[in-house]
């Protein structure tokens, strides 16, 4: 089986997390990704530890299925190589700060002149308009600006960001959806177009419910920790050994929970008889539930709750998730041989297609791994390639290993 984007060529000049995640999605769907990196240092995520056999785990996680060519984009001859790549490309992706691509000679209008059907994606921190569009921003900064950190955690606790790159990788998803939509439009009309998204827009979209809640009530959302503003009981409850997560969103599930914990009288208890009443009295309800859960271990309660159809889970450590039976049953791990890591394991994309391939077929490249072969495919002679290598305009894998 071929991937659904087989035959699609992508020129990727992104770095860090957001852009490389976007192009990883396209790569796993079968697109050819030519990753343009800086000589000597490469993508910034190559230096983000911890390290597995000398390779940064951030880079390993989001750069499989790509070719790496190292080009000095500050030099005109380096940019000319990118122009050659763009001429027959379907997609170009950048995640520079606003207007930097234009200053480098890699803006949409310039590349569109070379390839009118090009789909150009710009993934930025704050978008293409507004007073903050020139501001630099990382995931945590955008989380703060979009209000996510302000509602995360529990009342009275230290501020806490969501400890995964939720806006980097979330904006990557929107960028990929935008690109695929543009591909469908191009298939119908032959027209390319500009696709834009940002970390900030993603964050504002994620907090949409809370913004509507504020408009409806005029009240700032409370920090609910592992709980929920709209449902109760909903959150982490301490059993005799560790916490379990329980989610109750309606009266039917509440009745099932009451039967499991031996409190059927709560079903008609005025304080708990409706979801709104339970939310109003959620602290009292949580304390009462935890007093009961103290009598058994988390695993025992999970078995009882699962049998009754009550959504629940033990609050697991990452080490437990790595070895989880469900993870293995879903084949979430893909094994691929890396030049420095023979048994590299990477998590696959979280969806599958029944008749199209979504697969990790190539390990994350070492810096400049494909420089020479890509240059050859563009028609550069060996003499010219060697001259460019000598002058530092490009760099290949051998030179990269020396630099490190």
MIMIRO-151814 format. One record per residue (C-alpha): x, y, z; residue number from 1. Coordinates in nm, 4 decimals. Example, Ala and Ser with C-alpha at 12.3 -4.5 7.8 and 13.67 -1.06 7.14 Angstrom:
// residues 2
PT	1.2300	-0.4500	0.7800	1
PT	1.3670	-0.1060	0.7140	2
//
This chain:
// residues 404
PT	0.0000	0.0000	0.0000	1
PT	0.1120	0.3563	-0.0716	2
PT	0.0467	0.6448	0.1613	3
PT	-0.2336	0.8848	0.0620	4
PT	0.0211	1.1638	0.0029	5
PT	0.2549	0.9471	-0.2036	6
PT	0.4047	1.1589	-0.4836	7
PT	0.3690	1.4864	-0.2931	8
PT	0.6968	1.6759	-0.2506	9
PT	0.7451	1.9016	0.0532	10
PT	1.0271	2.1504	0.1134	11
PT	1.0578	2.1920	0.4901	12
PT	1.2627	2.4784	0.6376	13
PT	1.1125	2.4488	0.9862	14
PT	1.2859	2.3936	1.3184	15
PT	1.2049	2.3205	1.6841	16
PT	0.8711	2.1438	1.7479	17
PT	0.5687	2.2873	1.5661	18
PT	0.6866	2.2859	1.2036	19
PT	0.8714	1.9534	1.2189	20
PT	0.5631	1.7920	1.3763	21
PT	0.3523	1.9199	1.0869	22
PT	0.5886	1.7811	0.8248	23
PT	0.6174	1.4542	1.0202	24
PT	0.2406	1.4117	0.9800	25
PT	0.2717	1.4668	0.6048	26
PT	0.5717	1.2322	0.5927	27
PT	0.3910	0.9492	0.7699	28
PT	0.1100	0.9930	0.5169	29
PT	0.3587	0.9246	0.2386	30
PT	0.4818	1.2684	0.1296	31
PT	0.8482	1.3173	0.0365	32
PT	0.9941	1.5594	0.2902	33
PT	1.3165	1.7433	0.2114	34
PT	1.4242	1.8922	0.5431	35
PT	1.6494	2.1940	0.5001	36
PT	1.8775	2.2445	0.8033	37
PT	2.1564	2.4794	0.9061	38
PT	2.5104	2.3454	0.8613	39
PT	2.6896	2.2349	1.1798	40
PT	2.3962	2.2688	1.4217	41
PT	2.0936	2.1667	1.2169	42
PT	1.7410	2.1835	1.3564	43
PT	1.7408	2.3325	1.7081	44
PT	1.5679	2.0213	1.8399	45
PT	1.8811	1.8166	1.7652	46
PT	2.0278	1.9781	2.0769	47
PT	1.7270	1.9214	2.3010	48
PT	1.7984	1.6491	2.5561	49
PT	1.7908	1.4021	2.6998	50
PT	1.9918	1.2101	2.4435	51
PT	1.9654	0.8533	2.3180	52
PT	2.2996	0.7338	2.1807	53
PT	2.3899	1.0981	2.1213	54
PT	2.0647	1.1860	1.9438	55
PT	1.8172	1.4333	2.0979	56
PT	1.4906	1.2597	2.1778	57
PT	1.2813	1.5595	2.0696	58
PT	1.4360	1.5418	1.7229	59
PT	1.3948	1.1645	1.7068	60
PT	1.0271	1.1907	1.7990	61
PT	0.9178	1.4239	1.5176	62
PT	1.1606	1.3868	1.2259	63
PT	1.1210	1.0336	1.0931	64
PT	1.0474	0.9696	0.7250	65
PT	1.2462	1.2774	0.6141	66
PT	1.5567	1.3519	0.4090	67
PT	1.8080	1.6022	0.5497	68
PT	2.0013	1.8511	0.3404	69
PT	2.2225	2.1080	0.5174	70
PT	2.2220	2.4480	0.3413	71
PT	2.3432	2.7904	0.4548	72
PT	2.0355	3.0028	0.3797	73
PT	2.2189	3.3233	0.4688	74
PT	2.4132	3.2930	0.1454	75
PT	2.2555	3.3613	-0.1924	76
PT	2.3870	3.0378	-0.3435	77
PT	2.2233	2.8498	-0.0576	78
PT	1.8877	3.0137	-0.1227	79
PT	1.9222	2.9355	-0.4919	80
PT	1.9337	2.5647	-0.4036	81
PT	1.6038	2.6059	-0.2170	82
PT	1.4577	2.7821	-0.5209	83
PT	1.5517	2.4809	-0.7323	84
PT	1.3796	2.2533	-0.4797	85
PT	1.0666	2.4715	-0.4818	86
PT	1.0241	2.4732	-0.8604	87
PT	0.8714	2.1245	-0.8670	88
PT	0.7519	2.1057	-0.5058	89
PT	0.3884	2.0785	-0.4036	90
PT	0.4270	2.2248	-0.0541	91
PT	0.6622	2.4625	0.1282	92
PT	0.6513	2.4877	0.5089	93
PT	0.8185	2.7481	0.7328	94
PT	0.7774	2.8454	1.0985	95
PT	0.9891	3.1591	1.1152	96
PT	0.8921	3.4669	1.3134	97
PT	0.6534	3.6937	1.1205	98
PT	0.8105	3.8495	0.8051	99
PT	1.1463	3.6713	0.8485	100
PT	1.0785	3.4448	0.5497	101
PT	1.0244	3.7508	0.3296	102
PT	1.3481	3.9088	0.4513	103
PT	1.5334	3.5854	0.3695	104
PT	1.3907	3.5743	0.0180	105
PT	1.1653	3.2799	0.1040	106
PT	0.8289	3.4557	0.1346	107
PT	0.5082	3.3322	-0.0253	108
PT	0.4888	3.5907	-0.3048	109
PT	0.8462	3.5254	-0.4198	110
PT	0.8126	3.1474	-0.4194	111
PT	0.4692	3.1709	-0.5828	112
PT	0.6320	3.3453	-0.8804	113
PT	0.8579	3.0415	-0.9245	114
PT	0.5782	2.7891	-0.8723	115
PT	0.2219	2.9299	-0.9054	116
PT	0.0623	2.6042	-0.7881	117
PT	0.2705	2.5921	-0.4688	118
PT	0.0931	2.5428	-0.1364	119
PT	0.2823	2.7552	0.1157	120
PT	0.2254	2.7032	0.4887	121
PT	0.3362	2.9574	0.7473	122
PT	0.3154	2.8375	1.1076	123
PT	0.3968	3.1210	1.3484	124
PT	0.3653	3.2058	1.7163	125
PT	0.0962	3.4754	1.6956	126
PT	-0.0410	3.4742	1.3417	127
PT	-0.0185	3.7104	1.0466	128
PT	-0.2080	4.0085	1.1869	129
PT	-0.2468	4.2072	1.5077	130
PT	-0.0136	4.3877	1.7486	131
PT	0.1615	4.0686	1.8589	132
PT	0.2420	3.9210	1.5195	133
PT	0.6101	4.0214	1.5467	134
PT	0.6542	3.8704	1.8926	135
PT	0.8646	3.5565	1.9408	136
PT	0.6871	3.2763	2.1200	137
PT	0.7282	2.9225	2.2408	138
PT	0.4594	2.6783	2.3497	139
PT	0.4625	2.7876	2.7150	140
PT	0.4471	3.1573	2.6208	141
PT	0.1460	3.0979	2.3981	142
PT	-0.0157	2.8857	2.6725	143
PT	0.0118	3.1854	2.9049	144
PT	-0.1192	3.4313	2.6440	145
PT	-0.4140	3.2105	2.5496	146
PT	-0.5209	3.1690	2.9126	147
PT	-0.4329	2.8001	2.9425	148
PT	-0.1799	2.8406	3.2232	149
PT	-0.4237	3.0727	3.4012	150
PT	-0.6829	2.7954	3.4336	151
PT	-0.4451	2.5022	3.4745	152
PT	-0.3665	2.3410	3.8106	153
PT	-0.5558	2.3833	4.1366	154
PT	-0.6587	2.6917	4.3327	155
PT	-0.3751	2.8145	4.5518	156
PT	-0.1110	2.6054	4.3757	157
PT	0.1843	2.7276	4.1725	158
PT	0.1158	2.8133	3.8112	159
PT	0.1667	2.5185	3.5789	160
PT	0.1867	2.4844	3.2021	161
PT	0.0363	2.1805	3.0354	162
PT	0.3491	1.9589	3.0408	163
PT	0.3305	1.8502	2.6773	164
PT	0.3813	2.0722	2.3719	165
PT	0.0072	2.1025	2.3272	166
PT	0.0167	2.4218	2.1186	167
PT	0.3255	2.3318	1.9142	168
PT	0.1780	1.9986	1.8157	169
PT	-0.1791	2.1237	1.8086	170
PT	-0.0905	2.3991	1.5609	171
PT	0.0951	2.1365	1.3585	172
PT	-0.2294	1.9405	1.3296	173
PT	-0.4212	2.2477	1.2101	174
PT	-0.1441	2.3252	0.9636	175
PT	-0.1595	1.9715	0.8253	176
PT	-0.5389	1.9907	0.7954	177
PT	-0.5056	2.3238	0.6157	178
PT	-0.2466	2.1831	0.3756	179
PT	-0.4534	1.8744	0.2968	180
PT	-0.7555	2.1014	0.2357	181
PT	-0.5410	2.3120	0.0012	182
PT	-0.4306	1.9971	-0.1813	183
PT	-0.7956	1.9059	-0.2416	184
PT	-0.8591	2.2571	-0.3752	185
PT	-0.5511	2.2315	-0.5972	186
PT	-0.6719	1.8990	-0.7329	187
PT	-0.9974	2.0646	-0.8424	188
PT	-0.8599	2.3958	-0.9690	189
PT	-0.4838	2.3671	-1.0130	190
PT	-0.4398	2.6637	-0.7791	191
PT	-0.1936	2.6804	-0.4957	192
PT	-0.2518	2.8998	-0.1926	193
PT	-0.1210	3.0309	0.1382	194
PT	-0.2066	2.8356	0.4554	195
PT	-0.1521	3.0083	0.7893	196
PT	-0.1919	2.8988	1.1498	197
PT	-0.0277	2.9759	1.4826	198
PT	0.0282	2.8569	1.8360	199
PT	-0.1828	3.1441	1.9700	200
PT	-0.4818	3.0729	1.7473	201
PT	-0.4662	2.7090	1.8510	202
PT	-0.4615	2.8045	2.2190	203
PT	-0.7556	3.0426	2.1832	204
PT	-0.9512	2.7700	2.0059	205
PT	-0.8702	2.5154	2.2797	206
PT	-1.0090	2.7484	2.5523	207
PT	-1.3226	2.8258	2.3508	208
PT	-1.5572	2.6601	2.6009	209
PT	-1.4131	2.8643	2.8861	210
PT	-1.4471	3.1894	2.6901	211
PT	-1.8126	3.1130	2.6151	212
PT	-1.8617	3.0246	2.9818	213
PT	-1.7258	3.3653	3.0806	214
PT	-1.9554	3.5365	2.8302	215
PT	-2.2505	3.3450	2.9744	216
PT	-2.1744	3.3989	3.3452	217
PT	-1.9287	3.6869	3.3755	218
PT	-1.7232	3.4684	3.6088	219
PT	-1.3594	3.3681	3.5627	220
PT	-1.3212	2.9883	3.5363	221
PT	-1.1955	2.8195	3.8512	222
PT	-0.8860	2.6035	3.8500	223
PT	-1.0115	2.2487	3.8776	224
PT	-0.6932	2.0434	3.8840	225
PT	-0.7904	1.7049	3.7434	226
PT	-1.1574	1.7978	3.7787	227
PT	-1.4080	1.9586	3.5438	228
PT	-1.5987	2.2851	3.5587	229
PT	-1.9184	2.1355	3.4150	230
PT	-1.9397	1.7816	3.5580	231
PT	-1.9250	1.6109	3.8972	232
PT	-1.7995	1.3806	4.0270	233
PT	-1.5188	1.4163	3.7770	234
PT	-1.1486	1.4029	3.8579	235
PT	-0.8784	1.2192	4.0504	236
PT	-0.9841	1.0337	4.3645	237
PT	-0.7469	0.8706	4.6103	238
PT	-0.7905	0.4970	4.6710	239
PT	-0.5922	0.3080	4.9365	240
PT	-0.2695	0.3159	4.7338	241
PT	-0.2910	0.5693	4.4516	242
PT	-0.5284	0.7938	4.2589	243
PT	-0.7896	0.6843	4.0095	244
PT	-0.9609	0.9077	3.7554	245
PT	-1.3408	0.8891	3.7440	246
PT	-1.5552	1.0734	3.4906	247
PT	-1.9287	1.1151	3.5468	248
PT	-2.1139	1.3283	3.2921	249
PT	-2.4799	1.2289	3.3465	250
PT	-2.7264	1.0838	3.5961	251
PT	-2.7106	0.7338	3.4493	252
PT	-2.3359	0.7067	3.5093	253
PT	-2.3752	0.8560	3.8564	254
PT	-2.6286	0.5871	3.9412	255
PT	-2.3857	0.3173	3.8277	256
PT	-2.1087	0.4680	4.0405	257
PT	-2.3388	0.4822	4.3442	258
PT	-2.4210	0.1119	4.3087	259
PT	-2.0516	0.0162	4.2852	260
PT	-1.9557	0.2081	4.6002	261
PT	-2.2666	0.1036	4.7953	262
PT	-2.4328	0.4450	4.8062	263
PT	-2.7536	0.3975	4.6076	264
PT	-2.9291	0.6437	4.8363	265
PT	-2.7216	0.9208	4.6768	266
PT	-2.9143	0.8738	4.3508	267
PT	-3.2147	1.0538	4.4971	268
PT	-3.0244	1.2610	4.7547	269
PT	-3.1218	1.6284	4.6860	270
PT	-2.7581	1.7439	4.7047	271
PT	-2.6561	1.4993	4.4293	272
PT	-2.9735	1.4303	4.2314	273
PT	-2.8682	1.6324	3.9234	274
PT	-2.5392	1.7237	3.7627	275
PT	-2.5824	2.0907	3.8485	276
PT	-2.6410	2.0002	4.2140	277
PT	-2.3367	1.7734	4.2136	278
PT	-2.1214	2.0510	4.0656	279
PT	-2.2520	2.2861	4.3339	280
PT	-2.1577	2.0348	4.6047	281
PT	-1.8595	1.8732	4.4364	282
PT	-1.6082	1.9233	4.7196	283
PT	-1.8386	1.7528	4.9696	284
PT	-1.9108	1.4755	4.7185	285
PT	-1.5431	1.4180	4.6442	286
PT	-1.4560	1.3843	5.0121	287
PT	-1.7392	1.1352	5.0649	288
PT	-1.6326	0.9252	4.7633	289
PT	-1.2665	0.9203	4.8710	290
PT	-1.3624	0.8023	5.2196	291
PT	-1.5198	0.4980	5.0570	292
PT	-1.2400	0.4400	4.8039	293
PT	-0.9850	0.4175	5.0865	294
PT	-1.1105	0.0657	5.1586	295
PT	-0.9657	-0.0887	4.8399	296
PT	-0.6694	-0.0536	4.6051	297
PT	-0.6913	0.1388	4.2791	298
PT	-0.6732	-0.1801	4.0719	299
PT	-0.9598	-0.3365	4.2644	300
PT	-1.1805	-0.0329	4.2157	301
PT	-1.0903	-0.0075	3.8462	302
PT	-1.2084	-0.3665	3.7913	303
PT	-1.5383	-0.3000	3.9697	304
PT	-1.5985	0.0305	3.7926	305
PT	-1.5115	-0.1134	3.4507	306
PT	-1.7550	-0.4032	3.5025	307
PT	-2.0274	-0.1490	3.5817	308
PT	-1.9470	0.0653	3.2771	309
PT	-1.8161	0.3629	3.4742	310
PT	-1.5373	0.5543	3.2908	311
PT	-1.2279	0.5266	3.5085	312
PT	-0.8532	0.4722	3.5026	313
PT	-0.5601	0.4582	3.7348	314
PT	-0.3510	0.7758	3.7126	315
PT	-0.0493	0.6212	3.5449	316
PT	0.3157	0.7127	3.5348	317
PT	0.4839	0.7458	3.1951	318
PT	0.6889	0.4328	3.2714	319
PT	0.3610	0.2404	3.3065	320
PT	0.2263	0.3771	2.9770	321
PT	0.5415	0.2685	2.7906	322
PT	0.4754	-0.0942	2.8844	323
PT	0.0934	-0.0755	2.8837	324
PT	-0.0915	-0.3727	2.7381	325
PT	-0.3296	-0.1428	2.5497	326
PT	-0.0405	0.0478	2.3903	327
PT	0.1040	-0.2792	2.2646	328
PT	-0.2352	-0.4107	2.1505	329
PT	-0.2798	-0.0997	1.9350	330
PT	0.0756	-0.1329	1.7978	331
PT	0.1508	0.2247	1.9016	332
PT	0.5261	0.1543	1.8925	333
PT	0.7047	0.1338	1.5588	334
PT	1.0573	-0.0064	1.5464	335
PT	1.3016	0.1383	1.2949	336
PT	1.6767	0.1019	1.2533	337
PT	1.8706	0.4277	1.2995	338
PT	2.2395	0.4566	1.2024	339
PT	2.3270	0.5221	1.5687	340
PT	2.0336	0.3417	1.7352	341
PT	1.9688	-0.0054	1.5889	342
PT	1.6489	-0.0685	1.7876	343
PT	1.4887	0.2768	1.7874	344
PT	1.1213	0.2743	1.8938	345
PT	0.8908	0.5623	1.7985	346
PT	0.5183	0.6166	1.8636	347
PT	0.3133	0.6103	1.5434	348
PT	0.0518	0.8657	1.4428	349
PT	-0.2696	0.8089	1.6423	350
PT	-0.4856	0.7005	1.3498	351
PT	-0.4913	0.4299	1.0842	352
PT	-0.6453	0.4027	0.7376	353
PT	-0.7924	0.0745	0.6159	354
PT	-0.6655	0.0921	0.2576	355
PT	-0.3830	0.3467	0.2687	356
PT	-0.0478	0.3176	0.4418	357
PT	0.0402	0.5383	0.7385	358
PT	0.3829	0.4119	0.8352	359
PT	0.7283	0.4953	0.9668	360
PT	0.9656	0.3694	0.6973	361
PT	1.2769	0.5843	0.7489	362
PT	1.4607	0.6730	1.0688	363
PT	1.5121	1.0387	1.1613	364
PT	1.8092	1.1510	0.9484	365
PT	2.1466	1.2566	1.0785	366
PT	2.2350	1.6102	0.9721	367
PT	2.3070	1.6325	0.5997	368
PT	2.2401	1.2628	0.5466	369
PT	2.0858	1.3228	0.2042	370
PT	2.2655	1.6399	0.0943	371
PT	2.4640	1.4832	-0.1895	372
PT	2.1796	1.2710	-0.3283	373
PT	1.9369	1.5651	-0.3255	374
PT	2.1900	1.7899	-0.4982	375
PT	2.2461	1.5216	-0.7619	376
PT	1.8706	1.4955	-0.8196	377
PT	1.8642	1.8699	-0.8888	378
PT	2.1234	1.8243	-1.1629	379
PT	2.4289	1.9616	-0.9825	380
PT	2.7553	1.8077	-1.1021	381
PT	2.9931	1.6362	-0.8624	382
PT	3.2456	1.9161	-0.9144	383
PT	2.9865	2.1816	-0.8265	384
PT	2.8676	1.9844	-0.5228	385
PT	3.2245	1.9497	-0.3999	386
PT	3.2851	2.3230	-0.4495	387
PT	2.9738	2.4080	-0.2468	388
PT	3.0813	2.1653	0.0236	389
PT	3.4289	2.3177	0.0397	390
PT	3.2842	2.6694	0.0743	391
PT	3.0353	2.5687	0.3457	392
PT	2.7271	2.6529	0.1373	393
PT	2.6099	2.2952	0.1938	394
PT	2.7193	2.0185	0.4281	395
PT	2.6916	1.6440	0.4089	396
PT	2.6688	1.3734	0.6734	397
PT	3.0430	1.3094	0.6842	398
PT	3.1187	1.6766	0.7453	399
PT	2.8392	1.6949	1.0047	400
PT	2.9841	1.4102	1.2080	401
PT	3.3192	1.5899	1.2100	402
PT	3.1519	1.9068	1.3302	403
PT	3.0007	1.7212	1.6247	404
//
